């Protein structure tokens, strides 16, 4: 993957435009963001003071966005937020499904409690899509890219449909 800005990983500087191994990026961010996303979810819906939720999650999300800008570039990050805006109702339905696993629903909380979990959801699904593009070597190959992206959409829809059919 070609970096959009300079970045330092484990004390090694990678210049903008340089290829960086996907294994240097995705495993760390996928695990790290899963941990922070889960903590943000449980803080938000577990009754922590909303000021703390916004401080904890807001700082982490800001840092992730800075890294995303360095790694993926402004255009990709801009499209992440545009697509999230378009898909906000789908995202909220997924948050509602996750909450239902704990016997709760989106409507049980004021709107501002959902801000941090929704932003984590957006950031994580963006990262998953990019990880798949790099895993299958599809970033620079338009034919492969289209297949991977359609596979990502189809796989997501199939998983959601299966969960719906199973009543999960």
C-alpha positions, 0 to 999 in steps of 0.5 A: 500500500502506498502511504499518503503522508510520512509515518513512523512505524516501530521507529522506522520512518516511511516516506509519503508515496512509499509502499508499506507492508499491509502486515505493518498496518492492518493487524495492529489497527484491527486489534487496537480499534476493536479494543477501543471500539468495544470500550467506547461501546461499553462506556457509552451504553454502560452508563459512564458519564457522557463527558468521559465517553466523548473525551475517551472516544473523541481523542481516540477517533481523532487519532485514528482519523489522523492515521487514516489521512496519513495512510489512505489519503484525504479523498478516501477518508472524505468518501468514508464520511460521505458513505457513512452519512448515506448509510447512517440508518443502516449503521444505526440498525447494526448498533441496535442489533448489537445492543439487542444482544444485551437486551437494549435498543437504540431508542433506549438512549438519547441521540448523543450517546450513539455518536462515539459507537457509530463513529467507531463502526464507520472507522472499523468497516472502512479499515476492513474494506481496505484490509481486504483490498490489500489482502487480495492485492486489489488496490491497484488492479481495477478488475480485482478491486471491483471483485473484492468490493462487490464481494465485500458488499455481498458478504456483508449483505449475506451475513446480515441476512443470515443473522436476520433469518436466524433471529440473532 
